């Protein structure tokens, strides 16, 4: 069993920054791929960024150059640094980890960007 807890969301003005955290209950990120997703009201959950176990990152076009995924293995935590935020980034942000036989999700953290 793995628990993922996101934190760091909040209200920010357009152009501002936030750093989200995804803390795991055990050491899993260094050996499993993870992803950041978001879901805006009335929309489907969408992929934002991924990080492989080796640390390779990928981003959807809409966040490239603005968002950065990083990892602290000692803290079992992955971060999503979000810069130059836009109103369209408003959503609940989730992290997940793919153990192969099961995908665990966190509970989400709300990010609201005001114009």
HUSULNOR-V868773 format. One line per field, one symbol per residue. ss: DSSP state (@ for helix, = for strand, . for the rest). phi: phi as a letter, one per 20 degrees, with the letter a starting at -180 (. if undefined). psi: psi as a letter, one per 20 degrees, with the letter a starting at -180 (. if undefined). A space follows every 50 residues. Layout:
ss->???
phi->???
psi->???
//
This chain:
ss->...====..====....=======........=======......===== =.....===.@@@...======@@@.======....@@@.========.. ..===...======.
phi->.cddcebofrdbfgnecbceccedfbfcffcbfcbdcbcegmcffcfdac cffenfdbcfgfdgnddcecbcffdlcddceddlfcgfefaedcdbcden eadeceenceccdee
psi->ppppoqrirapqqpiaqqoqqopqirohhijqqrqprqoqpjrqpqpgqq prhijpqqqqhiipihqpprqnhhjlpqqoporlqqhiiprppqqrpojg iqpqqaiqppppoq.
//
